[in-house]
Amino acid sequence: MKPVALKVQLRTRAGRGGARSVRRNGRIPAVIYGRNTTPQNVEINAHDFEKLVQHTISENLLLDLTVEGDARPKRLALVREVQHHPLTGRILHIDLHEITETEKVTVYVPVETVGEAIGVKTGGGVLEHLVFKLRVRALPKDLPDVITLDVSHLNVGQAIHIGDITPPPGTEILGDKSIAVVAVAAPRAEEEAAAAAAEAAAPGEVEMIKEKKEAADAEGAEAGQTEKAEKAAAKAAAKAADKAAGAEKAQAEKAAEKKK
């Protein structure tokens, strides 16, 4: 991988306030990390960085840094993390990892396929891309931009595993060798037919469920109204009985007074 040149400046103000001030001036706050060095705050011209990203074909960006105003201006660094605003997509912060030309580094490299699998072309199979990035270890100069797999020889039921891949010169592919990266699966006509049948049956089932629910709701409402009426009738009867008892008691008391 060929490094690309980028100029950065030392950042004197740290914290959220300093970062906001940097962004207002059209620049991006960043930090350079190193194994044997203290993290260093820098700022990057936003336009320069975005232009650089647009013109690179690799997901891994190797930078030939020039740190203006620093006693050690020349650095070699990998872009480790780029933080974006969740709504606008604007770059908020960048983490850079300083490395040396003689130090092996581990990165994830995208996997691309070329050719048309024979199992797809003549057997009606389906090419399944199972692993989209592979973890590789190499010197910075040997890091590949992409790992390309020729799938034209794959028949139905065949796959390319991590252990089957010949790594680029100077590169080691890490991970479980038995993991399949791409495979050609059998035709899915039967599965699709079953799915279509289930989908066709679904609306009828939904209607039946809906009808049952509406019937249950109606029955529940009717039962509730009946219960309400019964309670009202019982309450009225009790009130009438109390009234009659009160009248009878009053008449008895009046009769007793007359006898006296």
C-alpha positions in Angstrom: 0.0 0.0 0.0 1.4 3.4 -1.0 1.1 6.1 1.6 -0.5 9.4 0.7 0.9 12.8 1.8 -1.1 14.9 4.3 -0.2 18.0 6.3 -1.6 18.5 9.8 -1.0 21.1 12.4 -0.5 20.9 16.2 -3.7 21.6 18.2 -3.2 23.6 21.3 -6.8 23.6 22.6 -8.1 20.3 23.8 -11.6 19.3 25.1 -15.0 19.9 23.6 -14.6 23.6 23.5 -11.4 23.4 21.6 -12.8 20.7 19.2 -15.8 22.9 18.4 -13.5 25.9 17.7 -11.5 23.8 15.3 -14.6 22.6 13.4 -15.9 26.1 13.1 -12.7 27.0 11.2 -13.2 24.2 8.7 -10.8 21.8 10.3 -11.1 18.4 11.9 -9.7 17.6 15.4 -7.6 14.5 15.5 -5.2 12.5 17.8 -2.0 10.7 16.8 -1.5 7.6 19.0 1.7 5.6 19.1 2.9 2.5 20.9 5.9 4.3 22.5 4.7 7.9 22.3 2.3 10.2 24.1 -0.9 10.9 22.2 -0.6 14.2 20.3 -3.5 16.5 19.4 -3.5 17.8 15.9 -6.0 19.3 13.4 -6.6 18.5 9.8 -8.0 20.6 7.0 -11.4 19.1 6.4 -11.4 19.8 2.6 -8.0 18.2 2.2 -9.0 15.0 4.1 -12.3 14.6 2.4 -10.7 15.0 -1.1 -8.0 12.4 -0.1 -10.7 9.9 1.0 -12.6 10.3 -2.2 -9.6 9.5 -4.3 -8.5 6.4 -2.5 -9.6 2.9 -3.4 -8.7 1.3 -0.1 -10.7 1.3 3.1 -7.4 1.4 4.9 -5.7 4.8 4.6 -1.9 5.0 5.1 -0.7 8.5 5.6 2.7 10.1 5.1 2.1 12.8 7.7 3.9 16.2 8.0 3.2 17.7 11.4 3.8 21.4 11.0 5.5 23.1 13.9 6.6 19.8 15.5 10.2 18.8 16.4 9.5 15.5 14.7 7.5 16.5 11.6 7.6 13.3 9.5 5.3 10.5 10.6 3.8 7.4 9.1 0.3 6.6 10.3 -2.8 4.6 9.6 -6.3 6.0 9.9 -7.9 3.9 12.7 -11.3 5.5 13.2 -13.3 8.3 11.7 -16.2 9.6 13.7 -19.2 11.1 11.8 -22.2 13.1 12.9 -25.1 10.7 13.0 -27.4 13.1 11.1 -25.3 15.2 8.8 -22.5 12.7 8.2 -19.9 15.5 8.8 -16.5 14.2 10.1 -16.2 15.1 13.8 -12.9 13.4 14.8 -10.1 11.2 13.5 -7.9 8.7 15.3 -4.5 8.1 13.7 -2.1 5.2 14.7 1.5 6.0 14.2 3.6 3.1 12.8 7.0 2.5 11.3 8.0 1.0 8.0 9.5 -2.0 9.7 6.5 -2.7 11.9 3.9 -5.2 10.9 0.3 -4.1 11.4 -3.0 -5.9 11.4 -6.0 -4.5 9.5 -9.2 -5.6 7.9 -9.2 -5.8 4.1 -12.3 -6.0 1.9 -13.0 -9.1 -0.2 -14.2 -8.8 -3.8 -15.2 -11.6 -6.3 -14.5 -11.8 -10.0 -15.9 -14.2 -12.6 -19.2 -16.1 -12.7 -19.4 -19.4 -10.9 -20.1 -22.4 -13.1 -22.6 -23.6 -10.5 -24.5 -20.3 -11.0 -24.1 -20.2 -14.8 -25.1 -23.8 -15.6 -26.5 -25.3 -12.3 -28.9 -22.5 -11.3 -27.1 -22.1 -8.0 -26.8 -18.9 -5.9 -23.4 -17.3 -5.1 -23.3 -16.4 -1.4 -20.8 -13.9 -0.2 -20.3 -14.9 3.5 -17.3 -12.9 4.6 -16.8 -9.4 3.3 -13.5 -8.5 5.2 -10.5 -10.5 6.1 -8.0 -9.7 8.8 -4.5 -9.5 7.4 -1.0 -8.8 8.9 1.8 -7.3 6.9 4.3 -4.5 6.7 2.7 -1.1 5.7 4.2 -1.4 2.1 2.7 -4.9 1.7 -0.8 -4.1 2.8 -3.3 -4.9 0.0 -6.1 -2.5 -0.9 -8.4 -5.5 -1.6 -8.3 -9.3 -1.7 -9.8 -10.6 -5.0 -11.3 -14.1 -5.3 -11.9 -15.8 -8.6 -15.1 -17.8 -8.2 -15.6 -19.0 -11.8 -14.5 -22.6 -10.9 -17.1 -23.0 -8.1 -19.8 -25.6 -8.7 -23.0 -26.1 -6.6 -22.1 -27.1 -3.1 -18.5 -25.8 -3.3 -16.9 -22.9 -1.4 -13.7 -21.0 -0.9 -12.4 -21.1 2.7 -9.9 -18.8 4.4 -7.4 -21.6 4.2 -7.9 -21.9 0.4 -6.9 -18.3 -0.3 -3.3 -17.5 -1.4 -2.4 -14.2 0.4 -0.6 -11.4 -1.5 3.2 -11.4 -1.2 4.4 -10.5 2.3 0.8 -10.8 3.7 -0.6 -13.2 6.2 -4.3 -13.9 6.4 -5.5 -14.4 9.9 -8.5 -16.3 11.2 -10.0 -19.8 11.3 -8.9 -21.5 8.0 -12.2 -23.6 7.9 -14.4 -20.5 7.6 -16.1 -20.2 4.1 -15.7 -16.8 2.5 -17.9 -17.4 -0.6 -20.0 -20.5 -1.6 -22.4 -21.6 -4.3 -25.7 -22.8 -2.7 -28.2 -25.1 -4.4 -31.2 -23.6 -6.3 -33.9 -22.3 -4.0 -36.9 -23.0 -6.2 -38.5 -25.3 -3.7 -37.9 -22.9 -0.8 -39.3 -20.0 -2.8 -42.4 -22.0 -3.7 -43.0 -22.9 -0.1 -42.5 -19.3 0.9 -45.0 -18.1 -1.8 -47.6 -20.7 -0.6 -47.2 -19.5 3.0 -47.5 -15.9 1.9 -50.6 -16.7 -0.2 -52.2 -18.4 2.8 -51.3 -15.6 5.2 -54.1 -13.1 4.2 -56.8 -15.8 4.8 -55.4 -16.7 8.1 -55.3 -13.0 9.1 -59.0 -12.6 8.1 -60.0 -15.6 10.2 -58.1 -14.3 13.2 -59.7 -10.9 12.7 -63.2 -12.4 12.5 -62.6 -14.5 15.6 -61.3 -11.4 17.5 -64.3 -9.3 16.4 -66.7 -12.1 17.5 -65.0 -12.4 20.8 -65.1 -8.6 21.3 -68.8 -8.5 20.4 -69.6 -11.4 22.8 -67.6 -9.7 25.5 -69.4 -6.4 25.0 -72.8 -8.1 25.1 -71.9 -9.9 28.3 -70.7 -6.7 29.8 -74.0 -4.9 28.9 -76.0 -7.8 30.4 -74.0 -7.7 33.6 -74.4 -4.0 33.8 -78.2 -4.2 33.4 -78.4 -6.9 36.1 -76.5 -4.8 38.5 -78.7 -1.8 37.9 -81.9 -3.9 38.4 -80.5 -5.3 41.7 -79.6 -1.9 42.9 -83.1 -0.5 42.1 -84.8 -3.4 43.8 -82.7 -3.0 46.9 -83.5 0.7 47.0 -87.2 0.0 46.7 -87.1 -2.6 49.5 -85.3 -0.1 51.7 -87.9 2.5 51.0 -90.8 0.1 51.7 -89.1 -1.0 55.0 -88.8 2.6 56.0 -92.4 3.4 55.3 -93.6 0.3 57.3 -91.4 1.3 60.2 -92.9 4.9 60.2 -96.5 3.5 60.1 -95.7 1.2 63.1 -94.3 4.1 65.1 -97.3 6.3 64.3 -99.7 3.5 65.4 -97.8 3.1 68.7 -98.1 6.8 69.4 -101.9 6.7 68.9 -102.3 3.9 71.5 -100.5 5.9 74.0 
